[in-house]
Amino acid sequence: MAVTHARRAKRSGISGVLVGCVLLAFPAASADHAQPANVGQATLILHSGKIITLNGTNEVVEAIAIRGDRIVGTGTSEEMLGWKGASTQLIDLAGRTVIPGLNDSHSHLVSYGARVFRPDLSRATSLAEILKLVEAKVKESEPGEWVTNSRIWNETKLVEKRNPTRFDLDPISPNNPVYLSRGHLGVANSAALKVLGITRDTESPEGGTIEKDPKTGEPTGRLYERAQDQVRRLLPPLTHAQMLTALRHSYEELGAAGVTSVRDAGTSPEAMRAYIELNNGDEIPIRTSVSIRVNVNLPGEELERMLREAPVTSGLGDEMLRVWGVKMTADGGSDLAFLRKDYVNRPGFRGQPGGSPENFSRTVRLLNKYGWRVAIHALGDAAIDLVLDAYEAANEESSIANKRWSIEHGYMLQPEHFARIKRLGLVMHPQTWHLYNLRRNFLDNYGRAYADMSHPYRTLVQHGIPIAGGTDWSLEPNDQFFYMWVAISRKTIDGEVVGPDQKLTREEALRFHTTWAAYSTFEEKEKGSLEPGKYADLVVLSADYFDAPEDDVRRITPLLTMVGGKVVFKKDGAIIP
């Protein structure tokens, strides 16, 4: 996407070093906003519409005037057309609704874009469909070549209601090691287990589980959490060129979804280099914040050396690419969430913690010492205990209250957690799709009491705890309005309404994905609402968000998406020029 000369001139060139946990040097963001010589004119005016500003008074206006990448005025069509000059572009909205650009605060861009090169299993509804997609990739691969996937499947949508095993994969891949990843779980076929040296006698590593058949003792091929580390090192990575292609593809999809800002919730050094190359070439069309993965179990001396030698810390970058901080993991996915109580379907099992309390405390304190913002994935209540204990230990040494550290997901909040979260000034990053799509898993694994307490949005809002909406894309579809509908309705995939007292209003659901998400990245003064001085990031909708029947909210689609006054998506056939 082309950018203004003002932005290009602002850059002094990004030189970066990313060693270990990928720490890169960015130029500092400039605070001044270049303006054209014809200061009294707008470059673009959208008029005759219903523009939801989400400003301090929730004002709804007819028109908006833009100069360059910033908003210069909002008001009536007559007022804003007064900014018209000889070169001003006009867009007649013809009554359409406009909202601030959407902000996906928890996403995974590379893994989504990788579907260009690897099987996309996200739409599979049966094991047979998964096997057909994988078999097609096996047939085009050389014998002995590793085969893996991009987007993941969801076992609750499969008719078999289970994850595959090596016994499913072996018939279609006798000569190729196959490894299918579902994030916190991976499935290896027999050829892959042979390469890995995993047998019935192999013990599970610390922080991971090699699943074995309870009757035969043979590995099933399912590897959980840290048991995947070895295979991940063996999988052929995307090449640098493939990563660039994957990111470009993901940015196109984000624009089509009405997303104008995105936060990558955990990426690698190689992916960070691809982000930087795109940014240096002015090819990032969606404002991007990046969290860099850090292993909480790294030896303290190694981690401190990396942090001490790193030339940068959180917050550096420019208006299109910025380092948010670091990402760690305190427990597994919905099958391995670390709970205070046993799973109802697995007596004696309470999930999989990502590390010891000592490791979390040590690592978080070191990150705080060197100025890094921290986000930790925690689903279960015991995992949240682990995170809050570590955050409080860091806070005792140097306050984190104004640093907007976060808990990612945070499904199972207990009553005593809220005050601790509020006191530390944390931001919660839940994903509503998990409430909709994983309800069956919650019931099966945790029982009804735990399942019913998940995603307590109303309670978080009442405590004044910031929440920032996200999708966990590519784990889940990138359908922002569907997520808003779930937050409003609290309906699950089975049509059940869960926790009706925790519903968000339509305004709150929209702020969840706009103003509140902007707060999480310290950008609430720059974006999230449509006000003079803020970025001209906006979306023109197919229907009126506030007036549409509740169940129709999930069917709303973007017609036009703008970032900084530039079109990054236009729906085919839309009347808008």
C-alpha positions as CSV (number, residue, x, y, z in Angstrom):
1,M,0.0,0.0,0.0
2,A,1.3,3.5,-0.9
3,V,1.9,5.8,2.0
4,T,2.3,9.6,2.2
5,H,5.7,11.2,1.6
6,A,5.3,12.7,5.1
7,R,5.5,9.2,6.5
8,R,8.3,8.1,4.3
9,A,10.4,11.2,5.1
10,K,9.8,10.6,8.9
11,R,11.7,7.4,8.8
12,S,15.4,7.4,9.4
13,G,15.6,3.7,8.3
14,I,15.1,0.7,10.6
15,S,18.2,-1.1,11.6
16,G,17.5,-4.1,13.6
17,V,19.1,-6.7,15.5
18,L,17.1,-9.6,16.8
19,V,19.1,-12.1,18.7
20,G,17.5,-14.7,21.0
21,C,14.0,-13.3,21.8
22,V,14.1,-10.9,18.7
23,L,14.8,-7.5,19.9
24,L,14.8,-4.9,17.1
25,A,15.8,-1.3,16.8
26,F,13.1,1.0,15.4
27,P,13.2,4.7,14.9
28,A,11.1,6.5,17.5
29,A,7.7,7.7,16.4
30,S,7.3,11.3,15.5
31,A,4.6,13.4,17.2
32,D,4.2,16.0,14.5
33,H,1.6,15.7,11.8
34,A,2.6,17.0,8.4
35,Q,-0.1,19.1,6.7
36,P,-0.5,20.2,3.1
37,A,0.0,23.8,2.1
38,N,-3.8,24.3,1.6
39,V,-4.4,24.1,5.3
40,G,-8.0,25.0,5.1
41,Q,-9.1,22.2,2.8
42,A,-9.8,18.5,3.3
43,T,-8.4,15.8,1.1
44,L,-11.4,13.6,1.6
45,I,-15.0,14.1,2.9
46,L,-17.5,11.4,3.6
47,H,-21.0,12.8,3.9
48,S,-24.7,12.0,4.0
49,G,-24.2,9.0,6.3
50,K,-24.6,7.9,9.9
51,I,-21.1,8.1,11.5
52,I,-20.7,6.6,14.9
53,T,-17.9,8.6,16.4
54,L,-17.6,6.8,19.8
55,N,-16.3,10.1,21.1
56,G,-16.8,11.2,24.7
57,T,-20.5,12.0,24.1
58,N,-21.2,9.1,21.7
59,E,-22.0,11.6,19.1
60,V,-23.5,10.4,15.8
61,V,-22.9,12.8,12.9
62,E,-23.6,12.9,9.1
63,A,-20.1,13.7,7.8
64,I,-16.4,13.5,8.4
65,A,-13.6,15.6,6.9
66,I,-10.1,14.2,6.5
67,R,-6.8,15.8,5.7
68,G,-3.9,13.4,4.9
69,D,-4.1,10.6,7.4
70,R,-6.0,12.6,10.1
71,I,-9.5,13.6,10.9
72,V,-10.0,17.4,10.8
73,G,-13.7,17.7,11.5
74,T,-17.0,15.9,12.1
75,G,-20.5,17.3,12.0
76,T,-23.4,17.9,9.5
77,S,-22.9,17.3,5.8
78,E,-23.2,21.1,5.2
79,E,-20.6,21.9,7.8
80,M,-18.0,19.3,6.5
81,L,-18.6,20.2,2.9
82,G,-17.3,23.6,3.9
83,W,-13.9,22.0,3.9
84,K,-14.2,21.1,0.2
85,G,-11.5,22.3,-2.1
86,A,-10.7,21.9,-5.8
87,S,-8.9,18.6,-5.2
88,T,-11.1,17.2,-2.3
89,Q,-12.4,13.7,-2.9
90,L,-16.1,13.3,-1.9
91,I,-17.8,10.1,-0.9
92,D,-21.6,10.1,-0.7
93,L,-22.5,7.5,2.0
94,A,-26.1,7.5,0.9
95,G,-27.2,6.9,4.5
96,R,-24.7,4.1,5.2
97,T,-23.2,3.6,8.7
98,V,-19.6,4.3,9.4
99,I,-17.7,3.1,12.5
100,P,-14.1,3.5,13.8
101,G,-11.7,1.0,12.3
102,L,-11.7,-2.3,14.2
103,N,-8.8,-3.4,16.3
104,D,-7.9,-7.1,16.6
105,S,-5.9,-7.2,19.8
106,H,-5.0,-10.9,19.7
107,S,-4.1,-12.4,16.3
108,H,-1.6,-14.7,14.6
109,L,-0.9,-13.4,11.1
110,V,1.8,-15.7,9.9
111,S,0.0,-18.9,10.6
112,Y,-3.1,-17.7,8.8
113,G,-1.1,-16.5,5.7
114,A,0.8,-19.8,5.7
115,R,-2.4,-21.5,4.2
116,V,-1.0,-20.4,0.9
117,F,1.7,-23.1,1.3
118,R,0.2,-25.6,3.7
119,P,-3.2,-27.4,4.2
120,D,-5.9,-25.3,5.8
121,L,-7.8,-27.5,8.1
122,S,-10.1,-24.9,9.6
123,R,-13.2,-25.8,7.7
124,A,-13.0,-29.5,8.2
125,T,-16.1,-31.1,9.7
126,S,-14.8,-34.7,9.9
127,L,-11.6,-36.6,10.2
128,A,-12.1,-37.8,6.7
129,E,-11.9,-34.2,5.4
130,I,-8.7,-33.6,7.4
131,L,-7.1,-36.7,6.0
132,K,-8.1,-35.8,2.4
133,L,-6.5,-32.4,2.7
134,V,-3.3,-33.8,4.3
135,E,-3.1,-36.7,1.8
136,A,-3.2,-34.2,-1.1
137,K,-0.1,-32.5,0.4
138,V,1.6,-35.8,1.0
139,K,1.2,-36.8,-2.7
140,E,2.9,-33.6,-3.9
141,S,5.8,-34.0,-1.4
142,E,9.0,-35.9,-1.8
143,P,9.4,-39.1,0.2
144,G,10.7,-38.3,3.6
145,E,9.7,-34.6,3.4
146,W,7.8,-33.3,6.4
147,V,4.1,-32.4,6.0
148,T,2.4,-30.0,8.3
149,N,-0.7,-27.7,8.3
150,S,-1.4,-23.9,8.5
151,R,-4.8,-23.1,10.0
152,I,-6.1,-25.5,12.6
153,W,-9.1,-27.7,13.0
154,N,-11.6,-27.7,15.9
155,E,-12.5,-31.1,17.2
156,T,-15.9,-29.9,18.5
157,K,-16.9,-29.3,14.9
158,L,-15.8,-32.8,13.7
159,V,-18.5,-35.4,13.6
160,E,-16.2,-37.7,15.5
161,K,-15.8,-35.1,18.3
162,R,-12.1,-36.0,18.8
163,N,-8.6,-35.1,17.6
164,P,-6.8,-37.4,15.1
165,T,-4.2,-39.8,16.2
166,R,-1.2,-41.4,14.4
167,F,-3.4,-44.4,13.6
168,D,-5.6,-42.1,11.5
169,L,-2.6,-40.5,9.7
170,D,-0.5,-43.6,9.0
171,P,-2.5,-45.0,6.1
172,I,-2.3,-41.8,4.1
173,S,1.4,-41.1,4.9
174,P,3.5,-44.2,5.2
175,N,6.7,-42.6,3.8
176,N,6.4,-39.0,5.0
177,P,6.6,-37.7,8.6
178,V,3.4,-35.8,9.2
179,Y,2.8,-33.3,12.1
180,L,-0.5,-31.5,12.5
181,S,-0.5,-28.6,14.9
182,R,-3.5,-27.3,16.8
183,G,-1.5,-24.8,18.9
184,H,-1.2,-26.4,22.3
185,L,-1.6,-29.8,20.8
186,G,0.1,-31.5,17.9
187,V,-0.5,-34.9,16.2
188,A,2.5,-36.9,14.8
189,N,2.2,-40.0,12.6
190,S,4.3,-43.1,13.1
191,A,7.0,-41.9,10.7
192,A,7.3,-38.6,12.6
193,L,7.4,-40.4,16.0
194,K,10.3,-42.6,14.6
195,V,12.2,-39.5,13.6
196,L,11.6,-38.1,17.0
197,G,12.6,-41.3,18.8
198,I,9.4,-41.4,20.7
199,T,8.4,-44.8,21.9
200,R,6.3,-46.3,24.7
201,D,9.3,-45.9,27.0
202,T,9.8,-42.2,26.3
203,E,8.9,-40.0,29.3
204,S,7.0,-36.8,29.0
205,P,9.2,-33.7,29.3
206,E,8.7,-31.1,32.0
207,G,5.8,-28.8,30.9
208,G,4.5,-31.3,28.3
209,T,2.7,-34.6,27.8
210,I,3.3,-37.5,25.4
211,E,-0.1,-39.1,25.3
212,K,-0.2,-42.9,25.5
213,D,-2.9,-45.4,25.1
214,P,-4.0,-46.5,28.6
215,K,-4.4,-50.1,27.5
216,T,-1.3,-50.6,25.3
217,G,1.1,-47.9,26.6
218,E,1.8,-47.0,23.0
219,P,2.1,-43.3,22.0
220,T,-1.1,-42.1,20.3
221,G,0.8,-39.4,18.3
222,R,-0.8,-36.6,20.4
223,L,1.8,-34.3,21.9
224,Y,0.9,-31.5,24.3
225,E,2.7,-28.2,25.1
226,R,6.5,-28.7,25.6
227,A,6.3,-32.2,24.2
228,Q,6.1,-30.5,20.8
229,D,9.4,-28.6,21.2
230,Q,11.5,-31.2,19.5
231,V,9.3,-31.6,16.4
232,R,8.9,-27.9,16.0
233,R,12.7,-27.7,15.7
234,L,12.6,-30.3,12.9
235,L,9.8,-28.9,10.9
236,P,11.0,-27.0,7.8
237,P,10.2,-23.3,8.5
238,L,8.6,-21.0,6.1
239,T,11.3,-19.3,4.0
240,H,11.7,-15.6,4.3
241,A,10.0,-15.1,1.0
242,Q,7.1,-17.3,2.1
243,M,6.7,-15.3,5.3
244,L,6.5,-12.1,3.4
245,T,3.8,-13.6,1.2
246,A,1.9,-15.0,4.2
247,L,1.9,-11.6,5.9
248,R,0.7,-9.8,2.7
249,H,-2.1,-12.3,2.4
250,S,-3.1,-11.9,6.0
251,Y,-3.2,-8.1,5.7
252,E,-5.6,-8.4,2.7
253,E,-7.9,-10.5,4.8
254,L,-7.7,-8.1,7.8
255,G,-8.7,-5.2,5.6
256,A,-11.6,-7.1,4.2
257,A,-12.8,-7.8,7.8
258,G,-12.7,-4.1,8.7
259,V,-9.6,-4.4,10.8
260,T,-7.4,-1.3,10.7
261,S,-5.2,-2.2,13.7
262,V,-3.9,-5.6,14.8
263,R,-1.8,-7.0,17.6
264,D,0.3,-10.1,16.8
265,A,0.0,-12.1,20.0
266,G,3.3,-13.9,19.8
267,T,5.7,-14.1,16.9
268,S,9.2,-15.4,16.1
269,P,12.5,-13.7,15.3
270,E,12.1,-14.7,11.6
271,A,8.6,-13.3,11.4
272,M,9.7,-10.1,13.1
273,R,12.3,-9.7,10.4
274,A,9.6,-10.1,7.7
275,Y,7.5,-7.5,9.4
276,I,10.4,-5.0,9.5
277,E,11.2,-5.6,5.8
278,L,7.6,-4.9,4.8
279,N,7.5,-1.8,7.0
280,N,10.8,-0.5,5.6
281,G,9.2,-0.9,2.1
282,D,6.0,0.9,3.2
283,E,4.1,-2.3,2.6
284,I,2.2,-2.7,5.9
285,P,-1.3,-1.4,5.3
286,I,-2.8,-2.2,8.8
287,R,-1.4,-0.7,12.0
288,T,0.5,-3.5,13.7
289,S,1.8,-4.2,17.2
290,V,3.9,-7.2,17.8
291,S,4.5,-9.4,20.9
292,I,7.6,-11.4,20.8
293,R,7.6,-14.9,22.3
294,V,9.8,-15.6,25.3
295,N,10.3,-19.0,26.9
296,V,9.6,-18.6,30.7
297,N,11.9,-21.6,31.4
298,L,15.0,-20.0,29.9
299,P,17.9,-20.0,32.4
300,G,18.0,-16.7,34.2
301,E,21.5,-15.9,33.2
302,E,20.8,-16.4,29.5
303,L,17.6,-14.3,29.6
304,E,19.3,-11.5,31.5
305,R,22.2,-11.4,29.0
306,M,19.8,-11.2,26.1
307,L,17.8,-8.4,27.8
308,R,20.9,-6.5,28.9
309,E,22.4,-6.5,25.4
310,A,19.1,-5.8,23.5
311,P,19.2,-2.3,21.9
312,V,15.4,-1.8,22.3
313,T,12.4,-2.4,24.5
314,S,8.7,-2.2,24.4
315,G,6.9,0.7,22.6
316,L,9.5,1.5,19.9
317,G,8.4,1.8,16.3
318,D,6.2,4.0,14.2
319,E,2.6,4.4,13.4
320,M,2.4,1.2,11.2
321,L,4.7,-1.2,13.2
322,R,5.5,-1.2,16.8
323,V,6.9,-3.6,19.4
324,W,4.2,-4.2,22.1
325,G,6.2,-6.4,24.4
326,V,6.7,-10.1,25.1
327,K,4.4,-13.1,25.2
328,M,4.6,-16.1,27.5
329,T,2.4,-19.1,28.3
330,A,1.1,-20.1,31.7
331,D,-1.0,-23.1,30.6
332,G,-2.4,-25.0,27.6
333,G,-5.5,-24.7,25.5
334,S,-9.0,-25.8,26.4
335,D,-7.8,-29.4,26.9
336,L,-4.9,-28.4,29.2
337,A,-6.0,-25.2,31.0
338,F,-4.4,-25.2,34.5
339,L,-7.2,-25.4,37.1
340,R,-7.5,-25.4,40.9
341,K,-9.7,-28.5,40.7
342,D,-9.6,-31.8,38.8
343,Y,-11.1,-32.0,35.3
344,V,-14.5,-33.7,35.6
345,N,-13.5,-36.2,32.9
346,R,-10.0,-36.9,34.1
347,P,-9.8,-37.4,37.8
348,G,-6.4,-36.4,39.2
349,F,-5.6,-34.1,36.2
350,R,-5.7,-30.4,36.6
351,G,-4.1,-29.2,33.3
352,Q,-0.7,-28.3,32.2
353,P,1.2,-25.3,33.8
354,G,3.7,-23.7,31.5
355,G,6.4,-23.4,34.1
356,S,7.1,-23.3,37.8
357,P,6.1,-20.3,40.0
358,E,9.8,-19.6,40.5
359,N,10.5,-19.4,36.7
360,F,7.5,-17.1,36.1
361,S,8.5,-14.8,39.0
362,R,12.2,-14.7,37.9
363,T,11.4,-14.1,34.2
364,V,8.7,-11.5,34.8
365,R,10.9,-9.5,37.2
366,L,13.8,-9.5,34.7
367,L,11.5,-8.3,31.9
368,N,10.2,-5.5,34.1
369,K,13.7,-4.6,35.1
370,Y,14.6,-4.1,31.4
371,G,11.5,-2.2,30.5
372,W,9.5,-4.9,28.7
373,R,5.7,-5.0,28.7
374,V,4.5,-8.5,29.4
375,A,1.5,-10.5,28.2
376,I,0.9,-14.1,29.5
377,H,-1.5,-16.6,28.1
378,A,-3.6,-18.0,31.0
379,L,-6.9,-19.9,30.7
380,G,-7.5,-21.7,34.0
381,D,-7.9,-20.2,37.4
382,A,-4.7,-21.8,38.7
383,A,-2.8,-20.3,35.7
384,I,-4.2,-16.9,36.5
385,D,-3.0,-17.4,40.1
386,L,0.4,-18.1,38.7
387,V,0.4,-15.0,36.5
388,L,-0.9,-12.6,39.2
389,D,1.7,-13.9,41.7
390,A,4.5,-13.2,39.2
391,Y,3.1,-9.8,38.3
392,E,2.8,-8.8,42.0
393,A,6.4,-9.9,42.6
394,A,7.6,-7.7,39.7
395,N,5.3,-4.8,41.0
396,E,7.0,-4.9,44.4
397,E,10.4,-4.1,42.7
398,S,9.1,-1.5,40.2
399,S,5.4,-0.6,39.7
400,I,3.7,-2.0,36.7
401,A,0.4,-0.2,37.4
402,N,0.7,2.2,34.4
403,K,2.3,-0.2,32.0
404,R,-0.8,-2.0,30.8
405,W,0.5,-5.5,31.1
406,S,-2.0,-8.1,30.2
407,I,-3.6,-11.5,30.7
408,E,-4.4,-13.2,27.4
409,H,-7.7,-15.2,27.4
410,G,-8.3,-15.3,31.1
411,Y,-11.3,-17.7,30.9
412,M,-11.8,-18.8,34.5
413,L,-11.6,-15.7,36.7
414,Q,-12.4,-16.3,40.3
415,P,-14.0,-13.5,42.5
416,E,-10.8,-12.7,44.2
417,H,-8.9,-12.2,40.9
418,F,-10.7,-8.9,40.0
419,A,-9.3,-6.7,42.7
420,R,-5.8,-8.0,42.1
421,I,-6.1,-7.3,38.3
422,K,-7.5,-3.9,39.0
423,R,-4.7,-3.0,41.5
424,L,-2.0,-4.0,39.0
425,G,-3.6,-1.9,36.1
426,L,-3.8,-4.9,33.8
427,V,-5.6,-5.2,30.5
428,M,-7.6,-8.4,29.8
429,H,-7.5,-9.8,26.3
430,P,-10.4,-12.3,26.0
431,Q,-11.7,-13.7,22.7
432,T,-15.4,-14.1,22.5
433,W,-15.2,-16.8,19.8
434,H,-13.9,-19.2,22.4
435,L,-17.1,-18.7,24.5
436,Y,-19.1,-19.5,21.3
437,N,-17.1,-22.3,19.9
438,L,-15.4,-24.1,22.9
439,R,-18.5,-24.4,25.2
440,R,-18.6,-28.1,24.6
441,N,-15.0,-28.5,25.6
442,F,-15.5,-26.5,28.7
443,L,-18.5,-28.6,29.8
444,D,-16.7,-31.9,29.0
445,N,-13.4,-30.9,30.7
446,Y,-14.3,-28.6,33.5
447,G,-18.0,-29.2,34.3
448,R,-20.9,-26.8,34.3
449,A,-19.8,-24.6,37.2
450,Y,-16.5,-23.8,35.6
451,A,-18.0,-23.5,32.1
452,D,-20.7,-21.1,33.2
453,M,-18.2,-18.7,34.9
454,S,-16.1,-18.2,31.7
455,H,-15.7,-14.8,30.0
456,P,-17.2,-12.6,32.7
457,Y,-17.3,-9.4,30.6
458,R,-19.9,-7.5,32.6
459,T,-18.1,-8.1,35.9
460,L,-14.8,-6.9,34.4
461,V,-16.4,-3.8,33.1
462,Q,-18.1,-3.2,36.5
463,H,-14.7,-3.4,38.2
464,G,-13.3,-0.9,35.7
465,I,-10.9,-3.4,34.2
466,P,-10.0,-2.7,30.6
467,I,-10.9,-5.4,28.1
468,A,-9.6,-5.6,24.5
469,G,-11.4,-7.6,21.9
470,G,-9.5,-10.1,19.6
471,T,-10.1,-13.1,17.5
472,D,-7.2,-15.5,18.1
473,W,-7.1,-15.6,14.3
474,S,-5.9,-18.0,12.7
475,L,-7.1,-20.3,15.4
476,E,-10.6,-18.9,14.8
477,P,-12.2,-17.1,11.9
478,N,-11.6,-13.4,11.4
479,D,-15.2,-12.2,11.6
480,Q,-15.3,-9.2,13.9
481,F,-19.1,-8.7,13.8
482,F,-19.7,-12.3,14.7
483,Y,-17.7,-11.8,17.8
484,M,-19.6,-8.6,18.7
485,W,-22.8,-10.6,18.3
486,V,-21.6,-13.3,20.7
487,A,-20.6,-10.6,23.3
488,I,-24.1,-9.1,22.9
489,S,-26.1,-12.3,22.8
490,R,-23.8,-14.7,24.8
491,K,-25.0,-17.5,22.5
492,T,-22.9,-20.6,21.9
493,I,-22.5,-22.9,18.9
494,D,-25.3,-25.0,20.4
495,G,-27.7,-22.1,20.7
496,E,-27.4,-21.9,24.4
497,V,-27.2,-18.5,26.2
498,V,-24.4,-18.6,28.7
499,G,-24.2,-16.1,31.5
500,P,-26.8,-13.7,30.3
501,D,-25.9,-11.3,33.2
502,Q,-22.5,-11.0,31.5
503,K,-23.7,-9.6,28.2
504,L,-22.2,-6.4,26.8
505,T,-24.4,-3.7,25.3
506,R,-23.9,-2.9,21.6
507,E,-21.9,0.2,22.4
508,E,-19.7,-1.8,24.8
509,A,-19.2,-4.6,22.2
510,L,-18.1,-2.0,19.6
511,R,-15.8,-0.3,22.1
512,F,-14.4,-3.8,22.9
513,H,-13.0,-3.9,19.4
514,T,-12.1,-0.2,19.0
515,T,-11.5,2.3,21.8
516,W,-10.8,-0.3,24.5
517,A,-8.4,-2.2,22.3
518,A,-6.6,1.1,21.4
519,Y,-6.1,1.6,25.1
520,S,-4.3,-1.7,25.4
521,T,-1.5,-0.4,23.1
522,F,-1.3,3.1,24.6
523,E,-2.9,4.5,21.4
524,E,-6.3,5.7,22.7
525,K,-5.3,9.3,21.8
526,E,-4.5,8.3,18.3
527,K,-7.3,5.9,17.2
528,G,-10.3,4.0,18.3
529,S,-12.8,6.8,17.8
530,L,-13.6,9.2,15.0
531,E,-12.5,12.6,16.3
532,P,-10.5,15.6,15.0
533,G,-6.8,14.9,15.4
534,K,-7.1,11.1,15.4
535,Y,-6.2,8.8,12.5
536,A,-8.7,8.5,9.8
537,D,-9.2,4.8,10.3
538,L,-12.8,3.8,9.6
539,V,-15.2,1.2,8.1
540,V,-18.3,1.7,6.0
541,L,-20.8,-1.0,6.9
542,S,-23.4,-3.1,4.9
543,A,-26.0,-2.4,7.6
544,D,-26.7,-0.2,10.7
545,Y,-24.9,-1.7,13.6
546,F,-27.1,-0.2,16.2
547,D,-30.5,-0.6,14.5
548,A,-30.1,-4.0,13.0
549,P,-32.0,-6.9,14.7
550,E,-29.7,-8.6,17.2
551,D,-29.1,-11.8,15.2
552,D,-28.4,-9.7,12.1
553,V,-25.4,-8.1,13.8
554,R,-23.4,-11.2,13.0
555,R,-24.1,-10.8,9.3
556,I,-22.8,-7.2,8.9
557,T,-19.9,-6.9,6.5
558,P,-17.5,-4.1,5.6
559,L,-18.1,-2.3,2.3
560,L,-15.0,-0.1,2.6
561,T,-12.1,0.0,5.0
562,M,-9.7,3.0,5.3
563,V,-6.5,3.3,7.3
564,G,-5.2,6.9,7.5
565,G,-7.7,8.0,4.9
566,K,-6.4,5.4,2.4
567,V,-8.6,2.6,1.1
568,V,-7.2,-0.8,2.1
569,F,-10.4,-2.7,1.1
570,K,-13.4,-2.1,-1.1
571,K,-16.1,-4.8,-1.6
572,D,-16.7,-5.7,-5.2
573,G,-19.9,-4.1,-6.5
574,A,-20.1,-1.5,-3.7
575,I,-21.5,1.8,-4.9
576,I,-18.9,3.8,-3.0
577,P,-16.2,5.1,-5.3
